[in-house]
Amino acid sequence: MLSKTFITALGFAVTALAAPLQARDNTTASGLYFQPSAWYNYHVNSGAIDCNVQGGIVDKSYNNQGKDITTLTTFTYPAATAGQRCQLAFYLDSTAPVTGSGKIDVFTSNQPAPGCTTGWGPGNQRGNNIGRWSVAKNAFATWDATFGAYLTAPTACKPVGTKEGFEFVGVYDNDHVAWNPAANAGPRIYYFP
């Protein structure tokens, strides 16, 4: 009887270790994920959208004359997400620069960025603020605040092939965070049963 109890307890412990993201806590991330299918830098002062960028950047400064930069991403839901639950997460590697508060606001986009533009139109298409992350090097961001459960906690994944946009925005007046997806850094969506 004791050995059966021990085996059952061990089974629960292994299951807990393999558990996917927990609501409001990305520090326990494990499992499968997909990264954005497109990245863009958005210039707040001019409305220009840069494409063919190497990674994401969130930059706000007193000294840049209003030339703040946000990152627009497009996620395309792959076939593997069918019938799964999804949760948005963010990871920085040890080489990522972080100055200022290390906080990023996460917004949905009314539609994904259409590609490069040199000025206003269509703009950033900013939708709803779903939460605020605290980021740190070599770690998963943690949610400081969430405004609803959509992708801040396990949520039904969008249908396969859906393209969904997000914008990542600096919070305070002197913040800089940059990441390189080639270094396995930045936002990603985990999926699990």
C-alpha positions in Angstrom: 0.0 0.0 0.0 2.8 2.4 0.9 4.6 1.8 -2.4 1.3 2.4 -4.3 0.9 5.7 -2.5 4.5 6.7 -3.2 4.1 5.9 -6.9 0.9 7.9 -7.1 2.6 10.9 -5.3 5.5 10.6 -7.7 3.2 10.6 -10.7 1.5 13.9 -9.4 4.9 15.5 -8.9 6.1 14.6 -12.4 2.8 15.9 -13.8 3.2 19.2 -11.9 6.8 19.6 -13.2 5.6 19.2 -16.8 2.7 21.5 -16.4 2.3 24.3 -19.0 2.1 28.0 -18.2 0.1 28.9 -15.2 -2.2 31.9 -15.2 -0.4 35.2 -14.4 3.0 33.4 -14.0 5.1 32.8 -17.1 8.1 31.7 -15.1 6.9 28.1 -15.2 6.7 27.9 -19.0 7.3 24.6 -20.7 6.1 22.9 -23.8 5.4 23.9 -27.4 5.1 27.4 -28.7 5.2 29.5 -31.9 6.9 32.8 -32.5 5.5 35.7 -34.6 5.3 35.2 -38.3 6.1 38.9 -38.8 7.8 41.7 -36.9 7.6 45.4 -37.4 8.9 48.5 -35.6 6.4 51.3 -35.4 7.5 54.9 -35.1 5.1 56.7 -32.8 6.0 60.2 -34.1 5.5 59.5 -37.8 3.3 56.5 -38.1 6.0 54.7 -40.2 6.2 51.0 -40.0 9.6 49.3 -40.6 9.7 45.8 -41.9 12.5 43.4 -42.5 13.7 44.2 -38.9 16.0 41.8 -37.0 13.9 41.9 -33.8 11.7 43.8 -31.5 12.3 47.1 -29.7 10.4 49.1 -27.2 12.0 52.5 -26.8 10.8 55.6 -24.9 13.0 58.5 -23.9 12.8 62.1 -22.7 15.7 62.8 -25.1 14.3 61.4 -28.4 11.9 64.3 -29.3 8.9 62.0 -29.3 10.5 59.4 -31.6 9.3 56.5 -29.5 9.3 53.0 -31.0 7.0 50.1 -30.4 6.9 46.6 -31.8 4.1 45.2 -33.9 3.9 41.5 -34.3 1.7 39.1 -36.3 1.1 35.6 -35.0 -0.2 33.0 -37.5 -1.8 30.0 -35.7 -0.3 26.7 -36.9 -2.1 23.4 -37.4 -0.7 22.1 -34.1 -2.8 24.5 -32.2 -6.2 23.0 -33.3 -8.3 22.2 -30.3 -5.6 23.5 -27.9 -5.4 26.3 -25.3 -2.9 29.1 -25.8 -1.1 31.6 -23.6 1.1 34.6 -24.5 4.5 34.7 -23.0 7.7 36.7 -23.3 11.3 35.6 -22.8 14.6 37.6 -22.9 18.0 36.0 -23.3 21.0 37.1 -21.4 22.3 39.4 -24.1 19.1 41.5 -24.4 19.4 45.2 -23.4 17.0 46.3 -20.7 17.1 49.8 -19.3 14.6 51.8 -17.3 11.6 50.1 -15.6 11.7 46.9 -17.7 8.0 47.1 -18.1 6.0 46.5 -21.4 2.3 47.0 -22.0 0.7 44.4 -24.2 -2.0 45.5 -26.6 -4.1 43.6 -29.1 -4.2 45.0 -32.6 -7.4 45.7 -34.5 -5.7 44.1 -37.5 -2.1 42.9 -38.1 0.3 45.4 -39.6 0.1 45.4 -43.4 3.8 45.8 -44.0 6.1 48.7 -44.5 4.9 52.3 -44.6 6.7 55.6 -44.6 4.1 57.7 -42.8 0.6 57.8 -41.3 -1.9 55.2 -42.4 -2.9 52.7 -41.3 -1.2 53.5 -38.0 -0.5 50.9 -35.3 -4.1 49.7 -35.2 -3.9 49.5 -31.4 -6.7 47.6 -29.7 -7.2 46.6 -26.1 -4.5 46.6 -23.4 -4.5 43.0 -22.1 -1.8 43.5 -19.5 1.6 44.6 -18.3 4.8 42.6 -18.2 7.9 43.0 -16.1 10.9 41.7 -18.1 14.3 40.6 -17.0 17.3 39.1 -18.8 17.5 35.4 -19.0 14.0 35.0 -17.7 10.3 34.9 -18.6 8.4 38.1 -18.1 5.8 38.1 -15.3 2.4 39.7 -15.5 2.2 42.7 -13.2 -1.4 43.3 -14.2 -3.9 41.6 -16.5 -7.0 43.1 -17.9 -9.1 40.0 -18.7 -8.0 36.5 -19.2 -7.5 36.6 -23.0 -4.1 35.0 -23.6 -2.9 36.2 -20.1 -4.2 32.8 -18.9 -4.8 29.6 -20.9 -7.5 30.5 -23.5 -8.9 28.6 -26.4 -6.5 29.0 -29.4 -7.7 30.9 -32.4 -8.6 28.8 -35.5 -5.7 27.4 -37.5 -4.5 30.0 -40.0 -5.8 33.0 -38.0 -3.4 36.0 -38.1 -3.5 38.0 -34.9 -1.6 41.2 -34.2 -0.1 42.5 -30.9 1.7 45.7 -30.0 4.4 45.9 -27.3 4.7 49.4 -25.8 7.1 51.0 -23.3 5.4 52.0 -20.0 7.4 54.9 -18.5 9.3 57.8 -20.0 12.8 56.3 -20.2 12.5 52.6 -21.1 14.4 50.5 -23.6 14.0 46.8 -24.2 15.2 45.0 -27.4 15.2 41.3 -28.4 16.3 39.0 -31.1 14.0 36.2 -32.2 17.0 34.4 -33.7 18.3 34.1 -30.1 15.0 32.5 -29.1 13.9 35.7 -27.4 10.7 37.8 -27.4 7.0 37.1 -27.4 5.7 33.7 -28.2 2.4 31.8 -27.8 2.5 28.5 -25.9 -0.2 25.9 -26.7 -1.2 22.8 -24.8 -4.3 20.6 -24.2 
